[in-house]
């Protein structure tokens, strides 16, 4: 079996680019990315959001967040809670 590797196509896989950004910026942003993604995917599975809306929901949730650089557990839990609320608002607003 032969394997080959190539640079990922961030146009085809926009959430991968968002994950790279969250990791690069750090702090509470990875928790926000995760929370928003969970909400967006759940909405897609329930047919309340289009598959193509997932990266837009995640991006807009990340954009609305002011990351805490060196978070404690409470900071992370609060970022997760707020991100889930923001992502749910975007789903309810019909972000497609």
N, C-alpha and C positions, 0 to 999 in steps of 0.2 A: 504494500500500500504506500503510495506516494502522497505526501502532504505538502501544501504550499501555503505561504502566509503573505498577506497583503495588508496595506494600511486600511483601516475600516473606513467605509463610506459614510461620513457623518450626514450627508444629504439623505441617504436612505434610512439611516438609523439616528435620528436627531436626539433621541433620549440618551444615547451613548455620549454624545457631545455634552449634553447637560450633566451627565455623571462625571465626565472629565472636569468640567467647570466646578462642580460642587466639591470634588476632591481637591482641586487646585486652590480654591478659596477657603475651604475648610470650615472650622468653627461649627456652627449649627446648621450650615447649609446642606450637608449630606442628609441630615435628619429631615429637613424640609423637602428635599428631592424625594426621599423615600416615602414620606407621608403623602405628598401630592400625587406621586405615581400610584400608590395604593388606592387612593380615592378615585383617580381618573380611570384606572383599569377596572375597578369595581363598577363604576358608572357605565363603562363600555360593556362589560359582561351583562349588565342589567338593561342594555340597550337604551341608556339615557344619555350616552355620548358616543360620538363617532370614534372609531379607532384612530383616525388622523387627528383628533382633538387631544389625544393624550399628551403629546409633547408640548402643545400650546398651553394646556392647563398646568403642566409642570413648570414650564418657563415663566408663565405669568405669576405663579405662586412663588417661585424663586425670586423673581424681580420685585415682588412686594415685601420680601423679607429683608430685615436688617440684621445680618449675621452677628452673633456673639463670637468673638475671636477665640476665647479660651473658656468654653462653656463647662459648667458643672451639670450634674444630672438634672437639676430643676430647670436650667436653661434649655436643655435638650428636650425635656418633656413639654415645656411651654412652646418651644418652636414647633414641635410635632403637632400639638393641639391647634395652634394658630394656622399652621399650614393646612391641616385637614379642614378647618373651617373655611379658609380662603379657597381651596380647591373645590369644596362642596358648593360654595357661592358661584364659582365659575361654571360648574356643571349645571346648577339651577338656572343660571342666566342664559344657558343654552350655547355656551362656547362650542363651536363646531370647528 
